[in-house]
Amino acid sequence: MLQRTALCVGINRYQNFPQASLSGCVQDAQDMASLLKDMLGFEASNICLMTDESATKANILRELKRMVEGALAKKYNHLVLSFAGHGTQVPDLNLDEFDRADEAFCPHDLAATSGRWDRDHLIVDDEFHDLFVLLPPTVILEVYLDTSHSGAGLRAADLLLDRRPRYLPPPSVEAFREIEYRRARSAHIKLMEKGLSHHILWTACKEGQVAVDTFIQDSWHGAFTYHFCREARASANHLSRAKILAKVRSDLSHAHFTQTPQLDCEAITRHAALKALEVPPSVAPLPTEMPT
């Protein structure tokens, strides 16, 4: 039987960068929490909703550590993390990225020091990876990232009045030059590398694209999260992740969004674990090859 816990993060306001405010991220966190309760069997008591001022680096990592420790103690076997907010880039310090740049996530207390992001107030993908790599293969980890890590793919459509990119560039020209030579690659994020291929990662866009805030149905949302939640509810658990992904991509394309959501899920590695946990068909393993 699945024992579930989740962290849903949404950050519209940034303590030290009021000019970088977004509008749809808190709504995204609330929408994901509601979806987990209504469609995926999560209890409200097992969902931590962390928004704006509460969503500091320390608080986010503390809650994730609690979740991982609970999984190691066999209290949980299904973990979910959703993050909606700005993404950015920093130089790769441990040289484990061939493009010499790390993806990073901006908490509410994001700060800069001497023209560079202060890593005490920034979550680098290495930090997520180092926590999640501790999980045994019998634990389901599903991560939803409605953010972006590169502004290289910005297009005119991403800058319409009802759309706001979820990307913050490095805080100085010098910091930008440290990563400007990075090469484009598919949105893989370190969560799915080095021992984490048995988990599931959703990203709102390809590497080199931007995820956007957008005004839909009289309120602001993340374009990916809005359409994902809508299609997941419409499917009533009858569609696989692959089919939901295809529908979300089609929705975004028809609405003239330039982002293409991605899904990483290693079917072969996950098959035994999912079968043992009696996961229903709606969340069965996906084909290894996903459509682009």
PEKA-V329504 format. One record per helix or strand. SS is the DSSP state (A for helix, B for strand). FROM is the first residue (numbers start at 1). TO is the last residue. Records with the same first field share a line. If there is no record, write none. Layout:
# PEKA-V329504
SS: FROM-TO ; FROM-TO
This chain:
# PEKA-V329504
B: 4-10 ; 47-51 ; 78-84 ; 87-91 ; 101-105 ; 112-113 ; 116-117 ; 123-124 ; 140-146 ; 163-165 ; 167-167 ; 200-203 ; 212-216 ; 219-222 ; 262-265
A: 18-20 ; 25-39 ; 44-46 ; 52-54 ; 57-72 ; 119-121 ; 125-132 ; 156-159 ; 173-179 ; 190-192 ; 223-235 ; 241-254 ; 267-276 ; 281-283
